[in-house]
Amino acid sequence: MAVVHLSTASRNAAVSAIAGLVDADAGPGKVLIYDGTIPADAGTAVTTQVLLATVILGDPAYAAPSAGTVTGADPASVNAVASGTAAWFRQTDNSGDVVMDGDVTATGGGGTMTLSTVSLTTGSPVDITSLSITMPSGA
């Protein structure tokens, strides 16, 4: 089994590069929140999952890296466009180019993104309580 250990500088560079893709074009990036099963990879099209909400991020979307993690700025809450259980998100730049997918949990659940509640109802507020990208130190 291969072993890799990354320095903090390397981890910071990696998460900065990913976060930079969100801000790569003019305008803020977006987070699209879905129900259902997360696709196999970020290049897989969304098919049967229901879009529950679209959140417009700040520009820049993330703060400077620290210890291999970038933390998203707190975006304004939006209203859900459909009812369902938020399970995963797709993050894009302003043009819709996919940057990453991640899991969603309720606050305290440890997901890549946390919401105040994952039970969304059409017209109800959707509030991101945490969004971060972490590059682990090694494997």
N, C-alpha and C positions, 0 to 999 in steps of 0.2 A: 504494500500500500504506500502510495506517495505521501510525503509529509511536506507541507508548506507552512511557513510562519511569516506573516507580514509585519513589517514595522508599522508604527502608528502613522508615519508620514505616508507610507504606501496605502494604508487603509483610508486615510483622509483624501488622498488623491483619487482613489477609486470612487468613493461616494461623491466627491465633488464633481467628477466627470459624469456620473449618472444624473445627479441633480442638475447639472448644467444643460443636459439634454431637454429638460422640462422647459427651460428658459431659452432654448436655442433659436427660436424665431420671435418675431415681434408679437408682443402680447403675452398674457399670462397662460400658464398651463392649466390643465383640467384634471379632475378626478371624477371618473364615472363609476358609480356604485351599483353593483348588480346582486341579484339573488342567485341561487343555484350553485353549480360546481365551477370552480375556477378552471379555465382551459389548461391544456397540457403545457403551454408556453405562451409568452406574450405575443408571438407571431400567429397564434391560432385565432381565427375569427370568432366573434361572439355569435352563437346560433340560437340556442333555446333559452338562455338566461334573459331575465327581464331587467331593463335599466330602471333603477329606482330613483336615482338623483344624479345630477351633474353639478359639481362644485367647482367654481372658478378660483384658482389659487392666487396668491400674491405674486408679484413680479419684482424681485426674485421669489421663487417658491420656497427655498430653503435657506436656513442660516449657515454660517461658516461651519466647517466640520470640526468635530472634537472627538478624540479617541475613536475614530473610525465610524462616526455617526453624524448624519445631518438631520436636523429636525425642521419640519415644515412650519412655516409661519401659519398662524391661526386664521384661516379664511372665514369670511362671513358665512353664516348658516344660510341654507337654501330650503325650499320646500320640496318634499318628495313628489315625483311625478307619477309614481305607482306605489301600490302597497306590496309588501313582502318582507322577507328577512334578509338583511344585508349580509352577504357572505364573503364577497371579494370586491376588489376595485381594479380598475385599469387607469393608469396615469398616462396622459398624453401631453404633447406640447400644444400650443395654440392652434396649430394646423391640423391636429388630430393624429400626428405620428405617435405611435405607441412607444413609451419609454419602459414601463414595467407593469406587472400585475402583482397584487399582494392580497393577503388575507385581511378580513375585517372582523373585529370583535367589539363587544361593549367595553367601555372604559374599565380598565383593570384586568382585561382578558389577555393582554400580551400580544395582540395582533400587530401587524405592520402599521395598520391604521385602526384607531379606535373611535367609536362613535358613542354619544351619550346613551343611545339605545340602538340595537340592530333591528328592532321591530318597527318598520317604517309604514306609514299610512299616507296615502295620497293627500297632499296639501299640508302635511305636518312638517315641522322644522327638522332638518338634518344638520346636526352639529358635530363636526370633526373635533374630537378632543385631543388627538395625538396622531401625528404622521411622521415617520422617520425611516431612514434607510441606514442600515448598519452593515459594514463589511467586517466579517469575523477575522480574528487575528491568525487563525490557522486551522488546518484540517489534518 
